[in-house]
Amino acid sequence: MDSARTSAMRSSSLRSAWLKQLLHWIPAALAVAMIAVESTATMSADNTSHWLLPIWVHLFGPITADRWSVVHHWIRKTGHFVGYGLVSAAFFHGWNYSIKTRSYARPLNQPAAFLAVCSTLLVSIADEYHQSFLPNRTSSPYDVLIDLCGAVAALLILALLPPLSRRMVAQKV
């Protein structure tokens, strides 16, 4: 009887641990879903220009078509950088929980950070490959490079946050 109860408790504990593990990967799954949606024809440069231009004009005033073309390009590239930075942070969250190699000497779990960048890079490559098949989208290795830079920048910001927060707490005391 004790053996059956122990086995049931172990099984319940494993299910609970698996569910907890799964919940920590939801941000990464949502981030990849966001990239998949943005990789469609709906988010092509032609389509985003139609709704971004009125926002720009409302915030900053009229702009010439030539100037808008340049601004729109930089808005889209900034979107790559920031978006993939968020993807990297989401992957880092999942890997950080899964690996659990915490070192208090370092502000960031380095294996989790490496895996987060690699995961983000794979998503970026897959995204650009997918876009190569869409007639109104372009595929560029430069976008992959921008995505990779955003991923690394996000993790560098995460690495800097704990030391900064410790310094701010120490100054308030």
C-alpha positions in Angstrom: 0.0 0.0 0.0 2.8 2.4 0.8 4.5 1.6 -2.5 1.3 2.5 -4.4 0.9 5.8 -2.5 4.6 6.7 -3.0 4.3 5.9 -6.7 1.2 8.1 -7.0 2.9 11.0 -5.2 5.9 10.6 -7.4 3.7 10.6 -10.5 1.8 13.7 -9.3 5.1 15.5 -8.5 6.5 14.7 -12.0 3.3 16.0 -13.6 3.5 19.2 -11.5 7.2 19.7 -12.4 6.4 19.2 -16.1 3.5 21.7 -16.0 5.7 24.2 -14.2 8.4 23.7 -16.8 5.8 24.1 -19.6 4.5 27.4 -18.1 8.0 28.9 -18.2 8.2 28.3 -21.9 4.9 30.1 -22.7 6.6 33.5 -23.3 8.9 31.9 -25.9 6.0 30.2 -27.6 4.1 33.5 -27.7 7.1 35.3 -29.0 7.5 32.8 -31.8 3.8 33.1 -32.6 4.2 36.9 -32.8 7.1 36.5 -35.3 5.0 34.0 -37.3 2.1 36.5 -37.5 4.4 39.4 -38.5 6.0 37.2 -41.2 2.8 37.2 -43.2 1.9 39.4 -46.2 -0.2 41.5 -43.8 2.9 42.9 -42.3 4.7 43.7 -45.6 6.3 47.1 -46.1 3.4 48.2 -48.3 0.8 47.3 -45.7 2.6 48.7 -42.7 3.2 52.0 -44.5 -0.6 52.5 -44.8 -1.2 52.5 -41.1 2.2 53.8 -39.8 2.2 57.0 -42.0 -1.0 58.4 -40.4 0.5 57.8 -36.9 3.7 59.5 -38.0 1.9 62.5 -39.4 -0.3 62.8 -36.3 2.8 62.7 -34.0 5.4 64.6 -36.0 3.6 66.4 -38.8 3.6 66.0 -42.6 6.5 64.3 -44.4 7.4 64.0 -48.0 7.1 60.6 -49.8 10.9 60.3 -50.2 11.6 61.1 -46.6 8.8 58.7 -45.5 10.4 55.9 -47.4 13.6 56.3 -45.4 11.8 56.7 -42.0 9.5 53.8 -42.7 12.6 51.6 -43.5 14.2 52.6 -40.2 11.0 52.0 -38.3 10.8 48.4 -39.7 14.5 47.7 -39.0 14.0 49.0 -35.4 11.0 46.6 -35.2 13.4 43.8 -36.1 15.9 44.8 -33.5 13.4 45.3 -30.7 11.1 42.3 -31.6 13.9 39.8 -31.7 15.3 41.3 -28.5 12.0 40.4 -26.9 12.2 36.9 -28.5 15.6 36.4 -27.0 14.5 37.5 -23.6 11.6 35.1 -23.8 13.9 32.2 -24.8 16.3 33.2 -22.0 13.4 32.9 -19.5 12.6 29.4 -20.6 16.3 28.2 -20.8 17.2 29.9 -17.5 14.4 28.0 -15.8 15.2 24.7 -17.6 19.0 24.7 -17.0 19.1 26.0 -13.4 22.9 26.5 -13.3 22.8 29.6 -11.2 26.1 31.3 -10.4 26.1 34.2 -8.1 29.4 35.4 -9.4 27.8 36.2 -12.8 24.7 38.3 -13.3 23.5 36.1 -16.2 23.2 32.4 -16.7 25.7 32.0 -19.5 24.5 28.7 -20.9 20.9 29.9 -20.9 22.0 33.2 -22.6 23.9 31.2 -25.3 21.0 28.9 -26.0 18.6 31.9 -26.1 20.7 33.6 -28.7 21.0 30.4 -30.7 17.2 29.8 -30.5 16.5 33.4 -31.6 18.9 33.0 -34.5 17.1 29.9 -35.6 13.7 31.6 -35.5 15.2 34.6 -37.4 16.6 32.3 -40.2 13.4 30.4 -40.4 11.4 33.7 -40.6 13.6 35.0 -43.4 13.4 31.7 -45.3 9.6 31.7 -45.0 9.5 35.3 -46.3 11.5 34.3 -49.4 8.5 32.4 -50.6 6.0 35.3 -50.2 5.7 37.6 -53.3 5.3 40.8 -51.4 8.0 40.2 -48.7 11.7 40.3 -49.0 14.2 38.0 -47.4 17.6 39.4 -46.3 20.6 38.1 -44.4 21.0 41.7 -43.1 17.7 41.3 -41.3 19.0 38.2 -39.6 22.1 40.2 -38.5 19.8 42.9 -37.1 17.8 40.3 -35.3 20.9 38.7 -33.9 22.1 42.2 -32.7 18.7 42.8 -31.0 18.9 39.4 -29.3 22.4 40.0 -27.9 21.5 43.6 -26.9 18.5 42.4 -24.9 20.6 39.9 -23.0 23.3 42.5 -22.3 20.6 44.7 -20.9 19.3 41.8 -18.7 22.9 41.2 -17.6 23.3 44.8 -16.5 19.9 45.0 -14.7 20.9 43.1 -11.5 24.1 45.1 -10.8 22.2 48.3 -11.5 19.3 47.4 -9.2 21.8 46.3 -6.4 23.5 49.7 -6.7 20.2 51.6 -6.5 19.1 49.7 -3.5 22.5 50.2 -1.8 22.2 54.0 -2.4 18.8 54.2 -0.9 19.9 52.6 2.3 
